[in-house]
């Protein structure tokens, strides 16, 4: 059969002798070994992914903390400068009342915007 090409399993040429077992015992062992080996190879990849996710979460938390701190400092500076300007033209109590009214209006707008976003 020179030059012929056959697709399929090899024909069995003989029977296994008693006590010898299968003709190729490593074929039965390979599927049982591949699963644990694949798991062993996947563990470092999963650990890398977890480490990268943890690093991203830490960076996001740091940026959130920095943004909150910057907002608080900005709010403080805005409040002090507006009080200074308002106190030149009116009583300090009136200046605080105007500033409190301004923050109340801004807080109400932000509340209703958040409530609208939650509803739909």
KOLVO-949264 format. One record per residue (C-alpha): residue in one letter; residue number from 0; x, y, z. Coordinates in Angstrom, 2 decimals. Layout:
BEGIN
REC  type  seq     east    north       up
REC     A  NUM        X        Y        Z
...
# end
This chain:
BEGIN
REC  type  seq     east    north       up
REC     X    0     0.00     0.00     0.00
REC     X    1     2.58     2.51    -0.90
REC     X    2     1.31     6.02    -1.41
REC     X    3    -2.08     5.41     0.16
REC     X    4    -3.46     7.61     2.91
REC     X    5    -5.91     6.17     5.41
REC     X    6    -7.72     8.17     8.06
REC     X    7    -8.84     6.41    11.19
REC     X    8    -7.64     4.36    14.10
REC     X    9    -4.91     1.81    13.65
REC     X   10    -6.22    -1.71    13.41
REC     X   11    -5.46    -3.89    16.39
REC     X   12    -2.71    -6.29    15.49
REC     X   13    -2.90    -8.56    18.46
REC     X   14    -4.43    -9.15    21.81
REC     X   15    -2.72    -8.29    25.05
REC     X   16    -1.33   -11.24    26.93
REC     X   17    -2.76   -12.14    30.28
REC     X   18    -1.09   -10.21    33.08
REC     X   19     0.43    -7.55    30.80
REC     X   20    -2.47    -5.09    30.91
REC     X   21    -3.17    -2.70    28.08
REC     X   22    -0.84    -2.40    25.13
REC     X   23    -0.06     1.28    25.99
REC     X   24    -0.78     2.01    29.66
REC     X   25     0.50     5.62    29.47
REC     X   26    -2.58     6.62    27.43
REC     X   27    -4.85     5.84    30.37
REC     X   28    -2.58     7.77    32.71
REC     X   29    -2.23    10.91    30.55
REC     X   30    -5.82    12.26    30.93
REC     X   31    -5.58    11.77    34.67
REC     X   32    -2.31    13.73    34.78
REC     X   33    -3.26    16.55    32.41
REC     X   34    -6.02    17.95    34.63
REC     X   35    -3.84    18.54    37.70
REC     X   36    -0.99    19.83    35.52
REC     X   37    -3.32    22.34    33.87
REC     X   38    -4.55    23.45    37.27
REC     X   39    -0.97    23.80    38.44
REC     X   40    -0.13    25.92    35.39
REC     X   41    -3.25    28.08    35.83
REC     X   42    -2.58    29.00    39.47
REC     X   43     0.21    31.55    38.74
REC     X   44    -1.88    33.14    36.00
REC     X   45    -4.83    33.49    38.36
REC     X   46    -2.55    34.88    41.08
REC     X   47    -1.18    37.45    38.62
REC     X   48    -4.74    38.48    37.76
REC     X   49    -5.69    38.79    41.43
REC     X   50    -2.55    40.85    42.15
REC     X   51    -3.30    43.15    39.22
REC     X   52    -6.90    43.58    40.37
REC     X   53    -5.78    44.35    43.91
REC     X   54    -3.29    46.90    42.63
REC     X   55    -5.98    48.56    40.49
REC     X   56    -8.34    48.68    43.47
REC     X   57    -5.64    50.24    45.64
REC     X   58    -4.89    52.88    43.00
REC     X   59    -8.59    53.70    42.63
REC     X   60    -9.00    53.97    46.39
REC     X   61    -5.98    56.27    46.56
REC     X   62    -7.35    58.47    43.79
REC     X   63   -10.72    58.58    45.53
REC     X   64    -9.11    59.57    48.81
REC     X   65    -7.01    62.24    47.09
REC     X   66   -10.04    63.60    45.24
REC     X   67   -12.04    63.75    48.49
REC     X   68    -9.23    65.56    50.26
REC     X   69    -8.83    68.00    47.37
REC     X   70   -12.59    68.65    47.39
REC     X   71   -12.57    69.32    51.13
REC     X   72    -9.63    71.72    50.84
REC     X   73   -11.26    73.46    47.89
REC     X   74   -14.54    73.79    49.76
REC     X   75   -12.76    75.24    52.76
REC     X   76   -10.86    77.76    50.63
REC     X   77   -14.02    78.74    48.73
REC     X   78   -15.91    79.20    51.97
REC     X   79   -13.21    81.34    53.57
REC     X   80   -12.79    83.55    50.50
REC     X   81   -16.52    84.05    50.06
REC     X   82   -16.92    84.89    53.75
REC     X   83   -14.12    87.43    53.49
REC     X   84   -15.76    89.11    50.50
REC     X   85   -19.26    89.03    52.03
REC     X   86   -18.09    90.35    55.42
REC     X   87   -16.79    93.51    53.75
REC     X   88   -20.31    94.46    52.71
REC     X   89   -22.46    93.03    55.52
REC     X   90   -22.49    91.78    59.08
REC     X   91   -20.58    88.49    59.71
REC     X   92   -23.78    86.73    60.77
REC     X   93   -25.46    87.75    57.50
REC     X   94   -22.43    86.50    55.54
REC     X   95   -22.65    83.11    57.26
REC     X   96   -26.38    82.99    56.52
REC     X   97   -25.80    83.71    52.82
REC     X   98   -23.10    81.05    52.63
REC     X   99   -25.31    78.52    54.44
REC     X  100   -28.17    79.28    52.05
REC     X  101   -25.87    78.78    49.07
REC     X  102   -24.70    75.39    50.36
REC     X  103   -28.30    74.40    51.10
REC     X  104   -29.32    75.13    47.51
REC     X  105   -26.32    73.24    46.12
REC     X  106   -27.02    70.28    48.44
REC     X  107   -30.67    70.19    47.37
REC     X  108   -29.73    70.22    43.68
REC     X  109   -27.24    67.39    44.19
REC     X  110   -29.79    65.38    46.20
REC     X  111   -32.48    65.66    43.54
REC     X  112   -29.98    64.85    40.79
REC     X  113   -28.90    61.69    42.65
REC     X  114   -32.50    60.68    43.38
REC     X  115   -33.45    61.14    39.72
REC     X  116   -30.47    59.06    38.63
REC     X  117   -31.45    56.24    41.04
REC     X  118   -35.06    56.18    39.81
REC     X  119   -34.23    55.80    36.18
# end
